[in-house]
Amino acid sequence: MEIYTAMRHFADSWGLLVMTAFFVGAVFYSLRPGSKQMAKEAADIPLKDD
């Protein structure tokens, strides 16, 4: 039961902070100025002919 208590304490305190920071970082990474061309290339992958 000690492992559960420790994991629960971590999730209640630092886990939320880590997940929020990851989400904000992912949003900023995807909306940065140079990412438009990479997103366009990724969107065109299914339409490419072999």
Secondary structure, DSSP 8 states (H G I E B T S, - for coil): -HHHHHHHHHIIIIIHHHHHHHHHHHHHHHTSTTHHHHHHHHHTGGG---
